[in-house]
C-alpha cells in the first residue's frame, strides 16, 4: 500500500477491482471515514501529492516503480 497525508488531504494507492490500480484522494476534514474519492475533481492536487510521495519514496529507497 502507498499513502501520503498532507494537511487535510490523503492519497492512497488502491486496487478496487482486479485490473485497476489508481490513486484515490480523500479530504479527511470533511470525510474522516474516507468514503468519497475526490481524485476526479482535484486532479492537480493528486498530481502534486503523487510527486511528493515519489520524492519521499526515492529519498528513502522504496522500490515502487516495479509495482506500477
N, C-alpha and C positions, 0 to 999 in steps of 0.2 A: 504494500500500500504506500501511496505517496500522499502527502498533505502539507499544506502550509497555511498558517494563520497570520493575517496582517490586519491590525485594527479590528473592525467588526466583521471582517470577511475571512472566509476559509475556502481554499480549493482542495479538492480530493480527487485523486486519480482513481477511477472506478470502472468496474465491468458490470454493467446492469444486464447485459444479455450475453449469450455465449460467443458472440462475434464482435462486440463493440466495446472498445476501451475509450474513455474520454475524461476530460477534466469536468468536474461539477463545481459550482460556486454557490456558497451559502452566505447569507447575511445573518450572523449569529445574534446580532442585536434584535432583529425582527423575527427570527426563525431559529430558536435555540435547539429545536429537535431536528434541524437540517432536513426539512421535508420539501422545500421549494428550491429547485435548481435555478439559479439566476444567470447561468453561463450564457444563455442565448441573448439576453438583453444587456449584459455587461461584458461584451466581448473584449473591449480594450482593457478592462481590469483583469480579466482572465489572462490575457497576454502578458501584462505586467507582472502578475503574480507567478505565472509559469516561469518567466525569466528569472525572477527572484529565487524560485525553487531550484532551477537549473544551476544558477550561480552557486548556491549553497551546496548542491549535490556534487558539483565539480570540485569545490573547495575541500570537501571532506572525503572525496574519493568514492562516492557512490557509483557503482557500475550499472546505471539505469538505461543507457541507450539500447542495450541488447533486448530489454524487455518491451520496447515500443515497436 
